[in-house]
Amino acid sequence: MDDLRRPTGFLFALLGLILLLYGIFSPARAELVPNVNVNLWCGLTLLIFGGIMLWLSYRTKS
């Protein structure tokens, strides 16, 4: 693996997916701001970032 975007993308996508699922299914909420599910939004952001990194790594191979 000569491209660091692929393992970085997998890592962020996996962590984002875990945090997103935890934010959806967990009854305990990390409420730093009232009525905002921080786990859900941070997980979604990490998942999108990981997806972009994976897309960039596979795009350069083609």
Distance bins in CASP14 RR format, pairs under 12 A and 6 or more apart:
PFRMAT RR
TARGET T0000
AUTHOR 0000-0000-0000
RMODE 2
METHOD distances of the structure
MODEL  1
1 7 1 0 0 1 0 0 0 0 0 0 0
1 8 0 0 0 0 0 1 0 0 0 0 0
1 9 0 0 0 0 0 1 0 0 0 0 0
1 10 0 0 0 0 0 1 0 0 0 0 0
1 57 0 0 0 0 1 0 0 0 0 0 0
1 61 0 0 0 0 0 1 0 0 0 0 0
2 57 0 0 0 0 0 1 0 0 0 0 0
2 60 0 0 0 0 0 1 0 0 0 0 0
2 61 0 0 0 0 0 1 0 0 0 0 0
3 9 0 0 0 0 0 1 0 0 0 0 0
3 10 0 0 0 0 0 1 0 0 0 0 0
3 53 0 0 0 0 1 0 0 0 0 0 0
3 54 0 0 0 0 0 1 0 0 0 0 0
3 56 0 0 0 0 1 0 0 0 0 0 0
3 57 1 0 1 0 0 0 0 0 0 0 0
3 58 0 0 0 0 1 0 0 0 0 0 0
3 59 0 0 0 0 0 1 0 0 0 0 0
3 60 1 0 0 1 0 0 0 0 0 0 0
3 61 1 0 0 1 0 0 0 0 0 0 0
4 10 0 0 0 0 0 1 0 0 0 0 0
4 11 0 0 0 0 0 1 0 0 0 0 0
4 53 0 0 0 0 1 0 0 0 0 0 0
4 54 0 0 0 0 0 1 0 0 0 0 0
4 56 0 0 0 0 0 1 0 0 0 0 0
4 57 0 0 0 0 1 0 0 0 0 0 0
4 60 0 0 0 0 0 1 0 0 0 0 0
5 11 0 0 0 0 0 1 0 0 0 0 0
5 12 0 0 0 0 0 1 0 0 0 0 0
5 13 0 0 0 0 0 1 0 0 0 0 0
5 49 0 0 0 0 0 1 0 0 0 0 0
5 50 0 0 0 0 1 0 0 0 0 0 0
5 51 0 0 0 0 1 0 0 0 0 0 0
5 52 0 0 0 0 1 0 0 0 0 0 0
5 53 1 0 1 0 0 0 0 0 0 0 0
5 54 1 0 0 1 0 0 0 0 0 0 0
5 55 0 0 0 0 1 0 0 0 0 0 0
5 56 1 0 1 0 0 0 0 0 0 0 0
5 57 1 1 0 0 0 0 0 0 0 0 0
5 58 0 0 0 0 1 0 0 0 0 0 0
5 59 0 0 0 0 1 0 0 0 0 0 0
5 60 0 0 0 0 1 0 0 0 0 0 0
5 61 0 0 0 0 0 1 0 0 0 0 0
6 12 0 0 0 0 0 1 0 0 0 0 0
6 13 0 0 0 0 0 1 0 0 0 0 0
6 50 0 0 0 0 0 1 0 0 0 0 0
6 51 0 0 0 0 0 1 0 0 0 0 0
6 53 1 0 0 1 0 0 0 0 0 0 0
6 54 1 0 0 1 0 0 0 0 0 0 0
6 55 0 0 0 0 0 1 0 0 0 0 0
6 56 0 0 0 0 1 0 0 0 0 0 0
6 57 1 0 1 0 0 0 0 0 0 0 0
6 58 1 0 0 1 0 0 0 0 0 0 0
6 59 0 0 0 0 0 1 0 0 0 0 0
6 60 0 0 0 0 1 0 0 0 0 0 0
6 61 0 0 0 0 1 0 0 0 0 0 0
7 13 0 0 0 0 0 1 0 0 0 0 0
7 14 0 0 0 0 0 1 0 0 0 0 0
7 50 0 0 0 0 0 1 0 0 0 0 0
7 53 0 0 0 0 1 0 0 0 0 0 0
7 54 0 0 0 0 1 0 0 0 0 0 0
7 57 0 0 0 0 1 0 0 0 0 0 0
8 14 0 0 0 0 0 1 0 0 0 0 0
8 15 0 0 0 0 0 1 0 0 0 0 0
8 46 0 0 0 0 0 1 0 0 0 0 0
8 49 0 0 0 0 1 0 0 0 0 0 0
8 50 1 0 0 1 0 0 0 0 0 0 0
8 51 0 0 0 0 0 1 0 0 0 0 0
8 52 0 0 0 0 0 1 0 0 0 0 0
8 53 1 0 1 0 0 0 0 0 0 0 0
8 54 0 0 0 0 1 0 0 0 0 0 0
8 56 0 0 0 0 1 0 0 0 0 0 0
8 57 0 0 0 0 1 0 0 0 0 0 0
9 15 0 0 0 0 1 0 0 0 0 0 0
9 16 0 0 0 0 0 1 0 0 0 0 0
9 17 0 0 0 0 0 1 0 0 0 0 0
9 46 0 0 0 0 1 0 0 0 0 0 0
9 47 0 0 0 0 1 0 0 0 0 0 0
9 48 0 0 0 0 0 1 0 0 0 0 0
9 49 1 0 0 1 0 0 0 0 0 0 0
9 50 1 0 1 0 0 0 0 0 0 0 0
9 51 1 0 0 1 0 0 0 0 0 0 0
9 52 0 0 0 0 1 0 0 0 0 0 0
9 53 1 1 0 0 0 0 0 0 0 0 0
9 54 1 0 1 0 0 0 0 0 0 0 0
9 55 0 0 0 0 1 0 0 0 0 0 0
9 56 0 0 0 0 1 0 0 0 0 0 0
9 57 1 0 0 1 0 0 0 0 0 0 0
9 58 0 0 0 0 0 1 0 0 0 0 0
10 16 0 0 0 0 0 1 0 0 0 0 0
10 17 0 0 0 0 0 1 0 0 0 0 0
10 46 0 0 0 0 0 1 0 0 0 0 0
10 47 0 0 0 0 0 1 0 0 0 0 0
10 49 0 0 0 0 0 1 0 0 0 0 0
10 50 1 0 0 1 0 0 0 0 0 0 0
10 51 0 0 0 0 1 0 0 0 0 0 0
10 53 0 0 0 0 1 0 0 0 0 0 0
10 54 1 0 0 1 0 0 0 0 0 0 0
10 57 0 0 0 0 1 0 0 0 0 0 0
10 58 0 0 0 0 0 1 0 0 0 0 0
11 17 0 0 0 0 0 1 0 0 0 0 0
11 18 0 0 0 0 0 1 0 0 0 0 0
11 46 0 0 0 0 1 0 0 0 0 0 0
11 47 0 0 0 0 0 1 0 0 0 0 0
11 49 0 0 0 0 0 1 0 0 0 0 0
11 50 1 0 0 1 0 0 0 0 0 0 0
11 51 0 0 0 0 0 1 0 0 0 0 0
11 53 0 0 0 0 1 0 0 0 0 0 0
11 54 0 0 0 0 0 1 0 0 0 0 0
12 18 0 0 0 0 0 1 0 0 0 0 0
12 19 0 0 0 0 0 1 0 0 0 0 0
12 20 0 0 0 0 0 1 0 0 0 0 0
12 42 0 0 0 0 0 1 0 0 0 0 0
12 43 0 0 0 0 1 0 0 0 0 0 0
12 44 0 0 0 0 0 1 0 0 0 0 0
12 45 0 0 0 0 1 0 0 0 0 0 0
12 46 1 0 1 0 0 0 0 0 0 0 0
12 47 1 0 0 1 0 0 0 0 0 0 0
12 48 0 0 0 0 1 0 0 0 0 0 0
12 49 1 0 1 0 0 0 0 0 0 0 0
12 50 1 1 0 0 0 0 0 0 0 0 0
12 51 1 0 0 1 0 0 0 0 0 0 0
12 52 0 0 0 0 1 0 0 0 0 0 0
12 53 1 0 0 1 0 0 0 0 0 0 0
12 54 0 0 0 0 1 0 0 0 0 0 0
12 57 0 0 0 0 0 1 0 0 0 0 0
13 19 0 0 0 0 0 1 0 0 0 0 0
13 20 0 0 0 0 0 1 0 0 0 0 0
13 43 0 0 0 0 0 1 0 0 0 0 0
13 44 0 0 0 0 0 1 0 0 0 0 0
13 45 0 0 0 0 0 1 0 0 0 0 0
13 46 1 0 0 1 0 0 0 0 0 0 0
13 47 1 0 1 0 0 0 0 0 0 0 0
13 48 0 0 0 0 1 0 0 0 0 0 0
13 49 0 0 0 0 1 0 0 0 0 0 0
13 50 1 0 1 0 0 0 0 0 0 0 0
13 51 1 0 1 0 0 0 0 0 0 0 0
13 52 0 0 0 0 1 0 0 0 0 0 0
13 53 1 0 0 1 0 0 0 0 0 0 0
13 54 1 0 0 1 0 0 0 0 0 0 0
13 55 0 0 0 0 0 1 0 0 0 0 0
13 57 0 0 0 0 0 1 0 0 0 0 0
14 20 0 0 0 0 0 1 0 0 0 0 0
14 21 0 0 0 0 0 1 0 0 0 0 0
14 43 0 0 0 0 0 1 0 0 0 0 0
14 46 0 0 0 0 1 0 0 0 0 0 0
14 47 0 0 0 0 1 0 0 0 0 0 0
14 49 0 0 0 0 0 1 0 0 0 0 0
14 50 0 0 0 0 1 0 0 0 0 0 0
14 51 0 0 0 0 0 1 0 0 0 0 0
14 53 0 0 0 0 0 1 0 0 0 0 0
14 54 0 0 0 0 0 1 0 0 0 0 0
15 21 0 0 0 0 0 1 0 0 0 0 0
15 22 0 0 0 0 0 1 0 0 0 0 0
15 39 0 0 0 0 0 1 0 0 0 0 0
15 42 0 0 0 0 1 0 0 0 0 0 0
15 43 1 0 0 1 0 0 0 0 0 0 0
15 44 0 0 0 0 0 1 0 0 0 0 0
15 45 0 0 0 0 0 1 0 0 0 0 0
15 46 1 0 1 0 0 0 0 0 0 0 0
15 47 0 0 0 0 1 0 0 0 0 0 0
15 49 0 0 0 0 1 0 0 0 0 0 0
15 50 0 0 0 0 1 0 0 0 0 0 0
15 51 0 0 0 0 0 1 0 0 0 0 0
16 22 0 0 0 0 1 0 0 0 0 0 0
16 23 0 0 0 0 0 1 0 0 0 0 0
16 24 0 0 0 0 0 1 0 0 0 0 0
16 39 0 0 0 0 1 0 0 0 0 0 0
16 40 0 0 0 0 0 1 0 0 0 0 0
16 41 0 0 0 0 0 1 0 0 0 0 0
16 42 1 0 0 1 0 0 0 0 0 0 0
16 43 1 0 1 0 0 0 0 0 0 0 0
16 44 1 0 0 1 0 0 0 0 0 0 0
16 45 1 0 0 1 0 0 0 0 0 0 0
16 46 1 1 0 0 0 0 0 0 0 0 0
16 47 1 0 1 0 0 0 0 0 0 0 0
16 48 0 0 0 0 1 0 0 0 0 0 0
16 49 0 0 0 0 1 0 0 0 0 0 0
16 50 1 0 0 1 0 0 0 0 0 0 0
16 51 0 0 0 0 1 0 0 0 0 0 0
17 23 0 0 0 0 0 1 0 0 0 0 0
17 24 0 0 0 0 0 1 0 0 0 0 0
17 39 0 0 0 0 0 1 0 0 0 0 0
17 42 0 0 0 0 0 1 0 0 0 0 0
17 43 1 0 0 1 0 0 0 0 0 0 0
17 44 0 0 0 0 1 0 0 0 0 0 0
17 46 0 0 0 0 1 0 0 0 0 0 0
17 47 1 0 1 0 0 0 0 0 0 0 0
17 48 0 0 0 0 0 1 0 0 0 0 0
17 49 0 0 0 0 0 1 0 0 0 0 0
17 50 0 0 0 0 1 0 0 0 0 0 0
17 51 0 0 0 0 0 1 0 0 0 0 0
18 24 0 0 0 0 0 1 0 0 0 0 0
18 25 0 0 0 0 0 1 0 0 0 0 0
18 26 0 0 0 0 0 1 0 0 0 0 0
18 39 0 0 0 0 1 0 0 0 0 0 0
18 42 0 0 0 0 0 1 0 0 0 0 0
18 43 0 0 0 0 1 0 0 0 0 0 0
18 46 0 0 0 0 1 0 0 0 0 0 0
18 47 0 0 0 0 1 0 0 0 0 0 0
19 25 0 0 0 0 0 1 0 0 0 0 0
19 26 0 0 0 0 0 1 0 0 0 0 0
19 30 0 0 0 0 0 1 0 0 0 0 0
19 37 0 0 0 0 0 1 0 0 0 0 0
19 38 0 0 0 0 1 0 0 0 0 0 0
19 39 1 0 1 0 0 0 0 0 0 0 0
19 40 0 0 0 0 1 0 0 0 0 0 0
19 41 0 0 0 0 1 0 0 0 0 0 0
19 42 1 0 1 0 0 0 0 0 0 0 0
19 43 1 1 0 0 0 0 0 0 0 0 0
19 44 0 0 0 0 1 0 0 0 0 0 0
19 45 0 0 0 0 1 0 0 0 0 0 0
19 46 1 0 0 1 0 0 0 0 0 0 0
19 47 0 0 0 0 1 0 0 0 0 0 0
19 49 0 0 0 0 0 1 0 0 0 0 0
20 26 0 0 0 0 0 1 0 0 0 0 0
20 37 0 0 0 0 0 1 0 0 0 0 0
20 38 0 0 0 0 0 1 0 0 0 0 0
20 39 1 0 0 1 0 0 0 0 0 0 0
20 40 1 0 0 1 0 0 0 0 0 0 0
20 41 0 0 0 0 1 0 0 0 0 0 0
20 42 0 0 0 0 1 0 0 0 0 0 0
20 43 1 0 1 0 0 0 0 0 0 0 0
20 44 1 0 1 0 0 0 0 0 0 0 0
20 45 0 0 0 0 1 0 0 0 0 0 0
20 46 1 0 0 1 0 0 0 0 0 0 0
20 47 1 0 1 0 0 0 0 0 0 0 0
20 48 0 0 0 0 0 1 0 0 0 0 0
20 50 0 0 0 0 0 1 0 0 0 0 0
21 39 0 0 0 0 1 0 0 0 0 0 0
21 40 0 0 0 0 1 0 0 0 0 0 0
21 43 0 0 0 0 1 0 0 0 0 0 0
21 44 0 0 0 0 0 1 0 0 0 0 0
21 46 0 0 0 0 0 1 0 0 0 0 0
21 47 0 0 0 0 0 1 0 0 0 0 0
22 28 0 0 0 0 1 0 0 0 0 0 0
22 29 0 0 0 0 0 1 0 0 0 0 0
22 30 0 0 0 0 1 0 0 0 0 0 0
22 37 0 0 0 0 0 1 0 0 0 0 0
22 38 0 0 0 0 0 1 0 0 0 0 0
22 39 1 0 1 0 0 0 0 0 0 0 0
22 40 0 0 0 0 1 0 0 0 0 0 0
22 42 0 0 0 0 0 1 0 0 0 0 0
22 43 0 0 0 0 1 0 0 0 0 0 0
22 44 0 0 0 0 0 1 0 0 0 0 0
22 46 0 0 0 0 0 1 0 0 0 0 0
23 29 1 0 0 1 0 0 0 0 0 0 0
23 30 0 0 0 0 1 0 0 0 0 0 0
23 31 0 0 0 0 0 1 0 0 0 0 0
23 36 0 0 0 0 0 1 0 0 0 0 0
23 37 1 0 1 0 0 0 0 0 0 0 0
23 38 0 0 0 0 1 0 0 0 0 0 0
23 39 1 1 0 0 0 0 0 0 0 0 0
23 40 1 0 1 0 0 0 0 0 0 0 0
23 41 0 0 0 0 1 0 0 0 0 0 0
23 42 0 0 0 0 1 0 0 0 0 0 0
23 43 1 0 0 1 0 0 0 0 0 0 0
23 44 0 0 0 0 1 0 0 0 0 0 0
23 47 0 0 0 0 0 1 0 0 0 0 0
24 37 0 0 0 0 1 0 0 0 0 0 0
24 39 0 0 0 0 1 0 0 0 0 0 0
24 40 1 0 0 1 0 0 0 0 0 0 0
24 41 0 0 0 0 0 1 0 0 0 0 0
24 43 0 0 0 0 1 0 0 0 0 0 0
24 44 0 0 0 0 0 1 0 0 0 0 0
25 37 0 0 0 0 0 1 0 0 0 0 0
25 39 0 0 0 0 0 1 0 0 0 0 0
25 40 0 0 0 0 0 1 0 0 0 0 0
26 37 0 0 0 0 1 0 0 0 0 0 0
26 38 0 0 0 0 0 1 0 0 0 0 0
26 39 1 0 0 1 0 0 0 0 0 0 0
26 40 0 0 0 0 1 0 0 0 0 0 0
27 37 0 0 0 0 0 1 0 0 0 0 0
27 39 0 0 0 0 0 1 0 0 0 0 0
28 37 0 0 0 0 0 1 0 0 0 0 0
28 38 0 0 0 0 0 1 0 0 0 0 0
28 39 0 0 0 0 1 0 0 0 0 0 0
29 35 0 0 0 0 1 0 0 0 0 0 0
29 36 0 0 0 0 1 0 0 0 0 0 0
29 37 1 0 1 0 0 0 0 0 0 0 0
29 38 1 0 0 1 0 0 0 0 0 0 0
29 39 1 0 0 1 0 0 0 0 0 0 0
29 40 0 0 0 0 1 0 0 0 0 0 0
29 41 0 0 0 0 0 1 0 0 0 0 0
30 36 0 0 0 0 1 0 0 0 0 0 0
30 37 1 0 0 1 0 0 0 0 0 0 0
30 38 1 0 1 0 0 0 0 0 0 0 0
30 39 1 0 1 0 0 0 0 0 0 0 0
30 40 0 0 0 0 1 0 0 0 0 0 0
30 41 0 0 0 0 0 1 0 0 0 0 0
30 42 0 0 0 0 1 0 0 0 0 0 0
30 43 0 0 0 0 0 1 0 0 0 0 0
31 37 1 0 0 1 0 0 0 0 0 0 0
31 38 1 0 0 1 0 0 0 0 0 0 0
31 39 0 0 0 0 1 0 0 0 0 0 0
31 40 0 0 0 0 0 1 0 0 0 0 0
31 41 0 0 0 0 0 1 0 0 0 0 0
32 38 1 0 1 0 0 0 0 0 0 0 0
32 39 0 0 0 0 0 1 0 0 0 0 0
32 41 0 0 0 0 0 1 0 0 0 0 0
32 42 0 0 0 0 0 1 0 0 0 0 0
33 41 0 0 0 0 1 0 0 0 0 0 0
36 42 0 0 0 0 0 1 0 0 0 0 0
37 43 0 0 0 0 1 0 0 0 0 0 0
37 44 0 0 0 0 1 0 0 0 0 0 0
38 44 0 0 0 0 0 1 0 0 0 0 0
38 45 0 0 0 0 0 1 0 0 0 0 0
39 45 0 0 0 0 0 1 0 0 0 0 0
39 46 0 0 0 0 0 1 0 0 0 0 0
40 46 0 0 0 0 0 1 0 0 0 0 0
40 47 0 0 0 0 0 1 0 0 0 0 0
41 47 0 0 0 0 0 1 0 0 0 0 0
41 48 0 0 0 0 0 1 0 0 0 0 0
42 48 0 0 0 0 0 1 0 0 0 0 0
42 49 0 0 0 0 0 1 0 0 0 0 0
43 49 0 0 0 0 1 0 0 0 0 0 0
43 50 0 0 0 0 0 1 0 0 0 0 0
44 50 0 0 0 0 0 1 0 0 0 0 0
44 51 0 0 0 0 0 1 0 0 0 0 0
45 51 0 0 0 0 0 1 0 0 0 0 0
45 52 0 0 0 0 0 1 0 0 0 0 0
46 52 0 0 0 0 0 1 0 0 0 0 0
46 53 0 0 0 0 0 1 0 0 0 0 0
47 53 0 0 0 0 0 1 0 0 0 0 0
47 54 0 0 0 0 0 1 0 0 0 0 0
48 54 0 0 0 0 0 1 0 0 0 0 0
48 55 0 0 0 0 0 1 0 0 0 0 0
49 55 0 0 0 0 0 1 0 0 0 0 0
49 56 0 0 0 0 0 1 0 0 0 0 0
50 56 0 0 0 0 1 0 0 0 0 0 0
50 57 0 0 0 0 1 0 0 0 0 0 0
50 58 0 0 0 0 0 1 0 0 0 0 0
51 57 0 0 0 0 1 0 0 0 0 0 0
51 58 0 0 0 0 1 0 0 0 0 0 0
51 59 0 0 0 0 0 1 0 0 0 0 0
52 58 0 0 0 0 0 1 0 0 0 0 0
52 59 0 0 0 0 0 1 0 0 0 0 0
53 59 0 0 0 0 0 1 0 0 0 0 0
53 60 0 0 0 0 0 1 0 0 0 0 0
54 60 0 0 0 0 0 1 0 0 0 0 0
54 61 0 0 0 0 0 1 0 0 0 0 0
55 61 0 0 0 0 0 1 0 0 0 0 0
55 62 0 0 0 0 0 1 0 0 0 0 0
56 62 0 0 0 0 0 1 0 0 0 0 0
END
